[in-house]
């Protein structure tokens, strides 16, 4: 039960972070769709779902953190001065 609660907490934090991506980022559009799917899946798992829904939540969470990493790389590239 503790593991499931950890997954729920992590996924909720992720959804909050995805919402804060800059609107002018390519990744913000990607994050928007994923965030909606993540929130729907969170509701399903919280309502007492099966193990398949929990597995889907974990998969969406993994993808969400990948998107956050891509958005961070994009932001870093914008802020870095050109080399040369």
ChimeraX attribute file (.defattr): number of C-alpha atoms within 10 A of each C-alpha:
attribute: neighborCount
match mode: 1-to-1
recipient: residues
	/A:1	5
	/A:2	7
	/A:3	8
	/A:4	14
	/A:5	12
	/A:6	11
	/A:7	18
	/A:8	21
	/A:9	13
	/A:10	13
	/A:11	24
	/A:12	17
	/A:13	12
	/A:14	20
	/A:15	23
	/A:16	12
	/A:17	15
	/A:18	24
	/A:19	14
	/A:20	10
	/A:21	18
	/A:22	13
	/A:23	11
	/A:24	8
	/A:25	14
	/A:26	13
	/A:27	19
	/A:28	20
	/A:29	15
	/A:30	14
	/A:31	25
	/A:32	16
	/A:33	11
	/A:34	19
	/A:35	24
	/A:36	13
	/A:37	15
	/A:38	24
	/A:39	18
	/A:40	13
	/A:41	21
	/A:42	22
	/A:43	12
	/A:44	15
	/A:45	22
	/A:46	14
	/A:47	9
	/A:48	10
	/A:49	13
	/A:50	10
	/A:51	11
	/A:52	10
	/A:53	16
	/A:54	20
	/A:55	13
	/A:56	16
	/A:57	23
	/A:58	19
	/A:59	12
	/A:60	20
	/A:61	23
	/A:62	13
	/A:63	14
	/A:64	22
	/A:65	17
	/A:66	12
	/A:67	18
	/A:68	18
	/A:69	13
	/A:70	14
	/A:71	21
	/A:72	15
	/A:73	12
	/A:74	14
	/A:75	13
	/A:76	11
	/A:77	11
	/A:78	10
	/A:79	9
	/A:80	8
	/A:81	8
	/A:82	7
	/A:83	4
	/A:84	3
